Amino acid sequence: MNPTDRTRRVKDILWALAFPGAVAMVFRFAFGLGATTNLTDGVPWGLWKIFNMVAGAALATSGFTVGFLGHVLHLKRFRPLVKPAIVVAFLGYGSSLFALLFDIGLPWRFWHPFVYWNHHSFLFEVFWCVSFYFLITFLELSPTLLERLGLEKLRGTLHKAGGVFVIIGITLSSLHHTSLGSLFLVTPQRLHELWFSPIVSLLFIVSAIGGGMMVLLLAKVLYARWYDPDKLFYPRTASGELCETCVNPDENGKGLPEPPHRPQIRALATASAMVLGVYFLLKLGDLLLRPDAWSALLAGTWESWLYGVELLLGVALPVVLVSIKRVRYSTGGLTTAAVFAAGGLALNRMNVGIFGYFRGAEEVYFPSGLEWAITVGVLAMAGLAWFFLVENFTVFDERWKVRASASPRLLSSFDRLTYLWNHRLLNGMERITLIGLVVVPVAWILLYSPYYRDKGEEVFPPLARDVERDTLLLDGNRFNMATTFAHAAHQQRLGGRESCSECHHLTLPADQATPCNQCHTRMEGRTAIFDHARHAEHVARDKRLTGLVPANLSCTECHGEDAAKARSTAKGCLKCHEEDMHPVDPPAARLALEQASGYRSAMHGTCIPCHKQKAVEVDNPHLGDCATCHPGRTAPGEDLVRAVVVNSEDLAAVH
């Protein structure tokens, strides 16, 4: 079978995933992070940062690992794998940096770390190392690209400098992988004790080395399956069983040789298993030396189960499978071990960067549909780039030249749709165009922020029925389900201006009677009313803090000196604002003022209980009915005769 036929459906799927990702990227820049992600202050690092960036960099470590084995240790078995490893590193780090553009709040300022240096930040060092290592992978890959362009002189110069590039790449990768782990050392009170460890930086680099080699193994096997399947497996005996000893004769009576890729992937799997074994011993020693972590592992929580799954997938199963001789000499067995190792490595990074923070943040993060679309889209784009490189450049072998000369053309005859798609539309551009025409409109509709994530109707302020605003028309969403509210008469009955706090149960600082719609800004759904940035700036001005960024020094006013800067450690709002926010009944929860309920539930929760209480006092059982405030509305099952038009002005006699 032609390799184009074997890879066509895979490429079709990748294009079908890449197009929605591109649409989601446009929406991310158009609507911002708040409208397109489910990120919060409690969990600010989500799928893009952790999976695409942190896990993506870890899965692409075969570049410096295999470069070290082939060029520094001069192990000839690994030399043919250096180019594929560089391609994997180039695509892995490139896609990670590309995804990072969508995660940062102001992506057009991506160049700032190059100019504005912060020597004390782990992120500063990570950004520089990742960026320069991506440049190094491009320089390492450039001789292969220049060969296709015929620039032999420049190619020879860069090829001679390959050893220098490898050494620089090894240094940069070692630095940034340990620094990525060190990032999480600054959150001892927030990160779960199972994943917070003093040696987390060492664990990051060792696990990345072990798992990264398994990713290269997968790339090698997939290439052989798609482009050279005849040499993928051992020859079979007459009974159909795999010949592991390679002694079954061919027609000339001689033993058949082992497939050329097999010793390479077996060496990769063996080296990876050895590194993963060291990683397992480090993890076990870390647990034993930290009694709190060992206790957490045996606590039976979902974190402990997740930790166990991570070790089972990423360490135990790959090591056990590779240690079995029959599996080690089986392409399918090694592929299975590689899938487990890569999945376990990705899960470890997700545990450290996302899942381990749920308990400390007191909230659970689940990515939005648009986050998933960009994540999968970036991976699909990297996959398409991989196909382009291996089919047009000397990455694994030079058989791409034969395939390029025999590439099919779009034929002129047509038949039924399925036959047309599978047998006639052989030209890639036609297939890509058709996929785009179908997928892009669907993705646009499904991912458009106002459609897929309804944040609720906007609430409008009351309308005045007279110049003095004594009577108001409450119609928050302008749907004509309004009620007339005699504000001045109601205030007078309850005791004058001193009674404002009876309804305005909470005011903004320094305000006397904050309108309901100032906090309850959405008809349905909760609204965040605490602006952390403005609060920090106000505290800095109030306390007369000085420095380059005074607002950063205000944290201790609410969180204390040694506490983690998390929601759970912040003191309640009313600790400082009990006098100027005029609360009626201080909420039981210290941070209950962080969000306001929906406008509808707030109004009903304020008016209906009071009306029901008055209904008992004045012996009017229908005072709490819907029709009391909304003329013409009745409760389910009530007779329409009871829907007497009674507005707030008519209630004066019974209040």
C-alpha positions in Angstrom: 0.0 0.0 0.0 1.2 3.5 -0.8 2.3 5.4 2.3 0.0 8.3 1.2 -2.9 5.9 1.5 -1.9 4.7 5.0 -1.5 8.3 6.4 -4.4 10.0 4.5 -7.0 9.3 7.2 -4.7 10.3 10.0 -4.0 13.6 8.3 -7.7 14.2 7.6 -8.3 13.8 11.4 -5.5 16.1 12.2 -6.8 18.8 9.9 -10.3 18.3 11.3 -8.8 19.1 14.7 -6.5 21.8 13.7 -9.2 24.0 12.1 -11.4 24.3 15.3 -8.1 25.0 17.1 -7.4 27.9 14.8 -11.0 29.2 15.2 -10.6 29.0 19.0 -7.3 30.9 18.8 -9.1 33.8 17.0 -11.8 33.9 19.7 -9.2 33.8 22.5 -7.5 37.0 21.2 -10.9 38.6 20.4 -12.6 38.0 23.7 -9.7 37.6 26.2 -8.9 35.0 28.9 -11.9 35.7 31.1 -14.5 35.0 28.5 -12.8 32.0 26.9 -11.3 30.0 29.8 -12.4 28.6 33.2 -9.3 29.9 34.9 -9.7 31.6 38.3 -7.6 33.3 40.8 -7.5 30.1 42.8 -6.4 28.0 39.8 -4.7 30.4 37.4 -2.6 27.8 35.6 -4.7 25.5 33.4 -4.6 23.2 30.4 -2.5 25.5 28.2 0.2 26.2 30.7 0.6 22.8 32.3 -0.3 20.3 29.5 0.9 22.2 26.4 3.9 23.9 28.1 5.1 22.0 31.1 4.1 18.5 30.0 4.9 19.3 26.3 8.5 20.3 27.2 8.9 17.1 29.2 7.6 14.8 26.4 10.1 16.5 24.0 13.3 15.8 26.0 14.5 13.1 23.6 16.4 15.8 21.7 19.0 16.5 24.4 18.9 12.9 25.8 19.6 11.1 22.6 22.0 13.8 21.5 24.0 13.2 24.7 24.0 9.4 24.0 24.9 9.7 20.4 27.3 12.7 20.3 28.8 12.9 23.8 29.0 9.2 24.8 29.5 8.1 21.1 27.0 5.2 21.3 26.7 4.2 17.6 23.3 2.5 18.1 21.7 5.9 19.0 23.4 7.9 16.2 20.6 7.2 13.6 18.0 8.4 16.2 19.6 11.9 16.7 17.7 13.5 13.8 14.3 12.1 14.7 14.9 13.2 18.3 15.8 16.7 17.2 12.6 16.9 15.2 10.5 15.7 18.2 12.2 18.4 20.4 11.8 21.1 17.7 8.1 20.4 17.4 7.5 19.8 21.1 9.2 23.0 22.2 7.8 25.0 19.3 4.2 23.9 20.1 4.8 24.7 23.8 6.0 28.2 23.1 3.1 28.7 20.6 0.5 27.6 23.1 2.1 29.9 25.7 1.1 32.9 23.6 -2.6 32.1 24.3 -2.1 31.6 28.0 -0.4 34.9 28.9 -2.7 37.8 29.4 -1.0 40.2 27.0 0.5 38.0 24.3 1.8 40.9 22.3 4.3 41.5 25.1 5.9 38.1 24.8 9.2 39.8 24.1 9.3 41.6 27.5 11.4 38.9 29.3 14.2 39.5 26.8 14.3 43.2 27.7 13.0 43.5 31.2 15.1 41.1 33.3 14.0 39.7 36.6 16.9 37.7 37.9 15.0 36.4 40.9 12.2 34.7 39.0 12.2 31.0 38.1 9.9 31.8 35.2 12.5 34.3 33.8 15.1 31.5 33.6 12.6 29.0 32.2 11.5 31.4 29.5 15.1 32.1 28.4 16.2 28.5 28.5 13.1 27.2 26.6 13.3 30.0 24.0 17.0 29.4 23.4 16.7 25.7 23.4 14.1 26.0 20.7 16.6 28.0 18.7 19.2 25.4 19.3 16.9 22.6 18.0 16.3 24.7 14.9 20.0 25.1 14.3 20.5 21.4 14.9 17.7 20.7 12.3 18.9 23.3 9.8 21.5 21.1 8.1 18.7 18.7 7.2 16.6 21.6 5.8 19.5 23.1 3.9 20.3 19.8 2.3 16.9 19.9 0.6 17.6 23.5 -0.6 21.0 22.6 -2.0 23.0 25.0 0.3 25.7 22.5 0.9 28.4 24.9 2.0 26.2 26.5 4.8 25.0 23.0 5.7 28.6 21.8 6.1 29.4 24.7 8.4 26.4 24.1 10.6 27.0 20.4 10.6 30.5 20.8 11.9 29.1 22.9 14.8 26.6 20.2 15.6 28.5 19.0 18.7 28.6 22.5 20.1 24.9 22.8 19.6 24.3 19.5 21.3 26.3 20.5 24.4 24.5 23.9 24.6 21.1 22.1 24.2 21.9 19.6 27.0 22.9 22.5 29.3 19.8 24.5 28.6 17.4 21.6 28.9 18.9 20.5 32.2 18.5 24.1 33.5 14.9 24.7 32.5 13.6 21.3 33.5 14.9 21.6 37.0 13.7 25.2 37.1 10.2 24.1 36.0 10.2 21.8 39.0 11.5 24.6 41.3 8.5 26.8 40.3 6.3 24.7 42.6 8.6 25.1 45.6 7.2 28.5 46.1 3.7 27.1 47.0 4.3 24.8 50.0 0.9 25.7 51.6 -1.1 25.3 48.4 0.3 22.3 46.6 -0.8 18.9 48.0 1.8 17.2 50.1 2.0 14.2 47.8 3.5 16.3 45.0 5.2 19.0 47.0 8.8 17.8 47.6 12.1 19.4 48.3 13.5 17.3 45.4 10.8 18.2 42.9 13.3 19.7 40.5 15.4 16.5 40.5 12.2 14.5 40.0 11.2 16.7 37.0 14.5 16.2 35.1 14.8 12.4 35.7 11.2 11.7 34.8 11.5 13.9 31.6 14.6 11.9 30.5 12.9 8.6 31.0 9.5 9.5 29.5 11.1 11.6 26.6 12.9 8.6 25.2 9.7 6.6 25.1 8.1 9.4 23.0 10.9 9.0 20.5 10.3 5.3 20.5 6.6 6.0 19.6 7.7 8.3 16.7 10.1 5.7 15.4 7.4 2.9 15.5 4.7 5.1 13.9 7.1 6.1 11.1 7.9 2.4 10.4 4.3 1.4 10.5 3.2 4.1 8.0 6.2 4.3 5.7 8.0 1.0 6.0 5.6 -1.6 7.4 7.2 -4.6 5.8 10.2 -4.3 8.1 8.2 -3.4 11.2 7.7 -6.9 12.6 9.8 -10.0 12.7 9.1 -12.6 10.0 6.5 -15.2 10.8 6.7 -18.9 10.9 4.5 -21.2 8.8 2.0 -21.4 11.7 1.8 -17.6 11.8 3.7 -17.0 15.0 6.3 -14.3 15.3 9.9 -15.5 15.0 11.8 -14.0 17.9 15.0 -15.9 17.2 15.1 -15.0 13.5 16.0 -18.6 12.4 13.1 -19.3 10.0 14.6 -19.6 6.5 13.7 -17.7 3.4 13.5 -19.3 0.0 17.3 -19.6 -0.1 17.3 -21.4 3.3 19.1 -18.6 5.1 18.1 -16.9 8.3 16.1 -13.7 8.0 17.7 -10.6 9.6 16.2 -8.7 12.4 14.3 -5.5 11.3 16.8 -2.6 11.3 14.7 -0.4 13.6 14.3 -3.1 16.3 17.7 -2.8 18.0 17.3 0.9 18.2 13.9 1.0 19.8 14.9 -1.9 22.1 17.9 0.2 23.2 15.7 3.2 23.8 13.2 1.2 25.8 16.0 -0.4 27.9 17.6 3.0 28.7 14.3 4.6 29.5 13.3 1.7 31.8 16.6 2.1 33.7 16.0 5.9 34.1 12.4 5.3 35.2 13.6 2.8 37.7 15.9 5.4 39.3 12.9 7.8 39.2 10.8 5.3 41.1 13.5 4.9 43.8 13.7 8.6 44.2 9.9 8.9 44.5 9.8 6.0 47.1 12.7 7.6 49.1 10.9 11.0 49.0 7.7 9.4 50.4 9.6 7.5 53.1 11.5 10.6 54.3 8.3 12.7 54.5 5.8 11.2 57.0 3.1 13.6 56.0 3.3 12.5 52.3 3.3 8.8 53.3 0.2 9.3 55.4 -1.4 11.2 52.6 -0.7 8.3 50.2 -2.5 5.9 52.6 -5.4 8.3 53.3 -7.6 6.9 50.5 -8.4 10.4 49.1 -8.8 11.0 45.3 -5.3 12.6 45.4 -3.8 9.4 46.7 -5.5 7.3 44.0 -4.4 9.8 41.3 -0.8 9.5 42.6 -1.0 5.8 42.5 -2.3 5.8 38.9 0.5 8.2 37.9 3.2 5.8 39.3 1.5 2.7 37.8 1.2 4.2 34.3 4.4 6.2 34.1 6.8 3.9 36.0 5.6 0.4 37.1 4.0 -0.8 33.9 6.7 0.4 31.5 9.6 -1.0 33.6 7.9 -4.3 34.1 7.0 -4.6 30.4 10.5 -3.8 29.2 12.0 -6.3 31.7 10.1 -9.1 30.1 12.1 -10.6 27.2 9.2 -11.4 25.0 7.8 -7.9 25.3 11.3 -6.3 24.8 11.6 -8.2 21.5 8.1 -7.2 20.4 7.2 -4.0 18.6 3.7 -4.0 20.0 4.9 -4.6 23.5 7.4 -1.8 23.4 4.8 0.5 21.9 2.4 -0.3 24.8 5.2 0.4 27.3 5.9 3.7 25.6 2.3 4.8 25.6 2.1 4.1 29.3 5.3 6.0 30.1 4.3 9.1 28.0 0.8 9.1 29.5 2.2 8.7 33.1 4.6 11.6 32.5 1.9 13.9 31.2 -0.4 12.9 34.2 2.5 13.7 36.6 2.8 17.2 35.3 -1.0 17.7 35.4 -1.0 16.5 39.0 1.8 18.8 40.0 0.5 21.8 38.1 -3.3 21.5 38.4 -4.9 18.7 40.3 -2.6 19.1 43.3 -3.9 22.7 43.9 -7.7 21.9 44.0 -7.8 21.2 47.8 -5.8 24.3 48.7 -7.7 26.5 46.3 -11.1 25.1 47.6 -12.3 24.9 44.0 -12.2 22.5 41.0 -11.1 23.6 37.6 -12.3 22.0 34.4 -11.2 23.4 31.1 -13.7 25.2 28.8 -14.5 23.9 25.4 -12.4 26.6 23.8 -9.4 25.5 26.0 -9.8 22.0 24.8 -10.0 23.1 21.2 -6.8 25.1 21.4 -4.9 22.3 23.2 -6.0 19.6 20.7 -5.5 22.0 17.8 -1.9 22.8 18.8 -1.2 19.1 19.0 -2.8 18.5 15.7 -0.7 21.2 14.1 2.4 19.7 15.5 1.4 16.3 14.1 0.9 17.8 10.6 4.3 19.5 10.8 5.8 16.1 11.7 4.3 14.5 8.7 5.6 17.4 6.5 9.1 17.1 7.8 9.4 13.3 7.6 7.9 13.2 4.1 10.0 16.0 2.6 13.4 15.9 4.4 15.9 13.2 5.5 14.8 12.6 9.0 14.5 8.9 9.4 15.8 7.8 5.9 16.0 9.0 2.3 13.1 7.1 0.9 11.1 10.4 0.9 12.7 11.1 -2.5 11.1 8.1 -4.0 7.7 8.9 -2.4 7.9 12.5 -3.6 8.4 11.4 -7.2 5.5 9.0 -7.1 3.0 11.3 -5.3 -0.5 10.9 -6.8 -2.5 13.6 -8.6 -6.1 14.5 -8.5 -7.9 12.5 -11.2 -10.7 13.9 -13.3 -13.4 11.1 -13.0 -15.9 11.1 -10.1 -18.1 8.5 -8.5 -20.2 8.2 -5.3 -19.1 10.4 -2.4 -17.3 7.8 -0.3 -15.4 6.5 -3.4 -14.6 10.0 -4.3 -13.2 10.8 -0.9 -11.2 7.6 -0.5 -10.0 7.0 -4.1 -10.3 10.2 -6.1 -9.4 13.1 -3.9 -5.8 12.2 -3.6 -4.4 15.7 -3.8 -3.8 17.0 -0.3 -5.0 20.6 -1.0 -8.4 19.5 -2.2 -9.0 17.4 0.9 -7.8 20.1 3.2 -10.1 22.6 1.6 -13.1 20.4 1.9 -12.4 19.7 5.5 -12.0 23.4 6.2 -15.2 24.3 4.5 -17.1 21.8 6.7 -15.3 22.2 10.0 -14.6 25.9 10.3 -18.3 27.1 10.3 -19.3 24.3 12.8 -16.4 25.3 15.1 -17.2 28.9 14.8 -20.8 28.3 16.0 -19.9 25.9 18.8 -16.9 27.9 20.2 -18.2 31.4 19.8 -18.0 32.7 23.4 -21.5 34.2 23.8 -23.0 30.9 22.5 -21.0 28.3 24.4 -20.6 30.1 27.6 -23.6 32.1 28.7 -22.7 34.4 31.5 -26.2 35.5 32.1 -28.3 38.5 31.1 -27.1 41.9 31.9 -29.0 43.7 34.7 -30.2 47.2 34.2 -30.8 49.8 37.0 -34.3 50.7 38.1 -36.2 53.3 36.1 -37.6 56.4 37.9 -41.4 57.0 37.7 -41.1 60.6 38.9 -38.5 63.3 39.2 -37.7 62.7 42.9 -37.3 58.9 42.3 -39.8 58.2 45.0 -41.3 55.5 42.9 -39.1 53.1 40.9 -39.8 50.5 38.1 -37.8 47.4 38.8 -37.3 45.6 35.5 -33.7 44.3 35.6 -33.7 42.5 32.3 -36.2 44.7 30.5 -38.5 41.7 29.8 -41.6 43.6 31.1 -41.8 41.4 34.1 -41.6 44.6 36.1 -42.9 45.7 39.5 -43.6 49.2 40.7 -41.8 49.9 43.9 -42.7 52.9 46.1 -39.2 53.4 47.4 -39.8 56.6 49.4 -43.0 55.3 51.0 -41.4 51.9 51.8 -38.4 53.7 53.4 -40.7 55.9 55.5 -42.7 52.9 56.8 -39.6 51.1 57.9 -38.2 54.1 59.9 -36.8 56.6 57.5 -33.3 56.9 56.2 -31.9 54.9 59.1 -33.7 51.8 57.7 -31.8 51.7 54.4 -29.6 48.8 55.7 -32.7 46.6 56.0 -32.8 46.2 52.3 -29.4 47.4 51.3 -27.8 44.7 53.4 -24.3 45.5 52.2 -22.8 48.6 50.7 -19.7 49.3 48.8 -17.0 51.0 51.0 -17.8 54.6 51.9 -21.3 54.3 50.3 -24.6 54.7 52.2 -27.0 52.7 50.0 -25.5 50.8 47.1 -28.1 49.8 44.4 -28.7 46.1 44.1 -27.5 46.0 40.5 -24.1 47.3 41.5 -23.2 43.9 43.0 -25.8 41.6 41.5 -24.8 42.4 37.9 -26.3 39.3 36.3 -29.8 38.1 36.2 -28.7 34.5 36.8 -25.5 33.2 38.1 -23.0 34.5 40.7 -20.9 37.6 40.1 -17.4 38.3 41.5 -17.6 41.5 43.5 -14.0 41.5 44.8 -11.5 43.1 42.5 -8.1 41.9 43.8 -6.0 44.3 41.8 -8.0 47.4 42.8 -8.0 46.3 46.4 -4.2 45.9 46.4 -3.7 49.3 45.0 -6.2 50.9 47.5 -4.4 49.2 50.4 -1.0 50.4 49.1 -2.3 54.0 49.0 -4.1 53.8 52.3 -1.0 52.3 54.1 1.3 54.6 52.1 3.5 51.7 50.9 6.5 52.5 48.8 8.6 50.7 46.3 8.7 49.8 42.6 5.3 48.1 42.8 3.7 49.1 46.1 0.6 47.0 45.5 2.7 43.8 45.7 3.7 44.8 49.3 0.0 44.9 50.4 -0.4 41.1 50.5 0.5 40.8 54.1 -2.4 43.1 55.2 -4.9 40.4 54.4 -2.9 37.1 54.2 -0.3 37.6 57.0 3.4 37.4 56.9 4.1 33.7 56.5 0.8 32.4 55.1 0.3 31.3 51.5 -1.3 33.9 49.3 -4.5 31.9 48.8 -8.2 32.5 49.3 -8.2 30.2 52.3 -5.7 32.3 54.2 -7.3 35.7 53.6 -9.1 37.4 56.4 -12.7 38.3 56.0 -13.7 41.5 54.3 -15.6 42.7 57.4 -12.5 42.5 59.5 -11.7 45.9 58.0 -15.0 47.0 56.5 -17.6 46.3 59.1 -18.2 50.0 59.6 -18.1 51.3 56.1 -19.9 48.5 54.3 -22.9 48.5 56.8 -23.7 44.8 56.9 -27.0 43.8 58.4 -26.1 40.3 59.3 -22.4 39.5 58.9 -22.1 36.3 56.9 -20.9 33.2 58.7 -18.2 32.4 56.2 -15.2 34.6 56.3 -15.1 35.1 52.6 -18.8 35.0 51.8 -18.6 38.5 50.4 -16.3 37.4 47.5 -19.3 36.8 45.2 -22.8 38.0 44.8 -25.8 35.9 43.8 -27.8 36.4 40.7 -30.1 39.5 40.6 -33.3 37.4 40.5 -32.5 35.3 43.5 -31.2 38.3 45.4 -34.4 40.2 44.9 -36.6 37.3 45.7 -34.5 36.3 48.7 -34.9 39.8 50.1 -38.6 40.6 49.4 -40.4 37.2 49.6 -39.3 36.3 53.2 -40.3 39.7 54.5 -43.7 39.5 52.7 -44.4 36.1 54.1 -43.6 37.3 57.6 -45.9 40.2 57.2 -48.6 37.9 55.7 -48.8 36.1 59.1 -48.9 39.4 61.0 -51.7 41.0 59.0 -53.5 37.7 58.2 -53.2 38.0 54.4 -52.0 34.6 53.1 -51.5 35.9 49.6 -49.1 38.6 50.5 -46.1 36.5 49.6 -47.6 35.4 46.2 -46.0 36.4 42.9 -49.0 38.6 42.0 -48.2 40.9 44.9 -45.2 42.3 43.1 -45.9 41.1 39.5 -49.5 41.9 38.5 -51.1 39.1 36.6 -48.7 36.4 37.9 -50.0 33.5 40.0 -48.4 30.6 41.7 -48.9 27.2 40.1 -52.4 25.9 40.7 -53.9 29.2 42.0 -57.1 30.6 40.6 -56.7 33.6 38.4 -59.2 35.5 40.6 -56.5 35.7 43.2 -54.2 37.5 40.8 -55.4 40.9 42.1 -53.2 43.8 41.0 -51.4 44.7 44.2 -48.3 46.8 43.8 -46.0 48.2 46.5 -48.1 51.4 46.9 -51.1 49.3 47.9 -49.1 47.5 50.6 -48.9 50.6 52.7 -52.0 49.7 54.6 -50.7 46.3 55.6 -47.1 47.2 56.4 
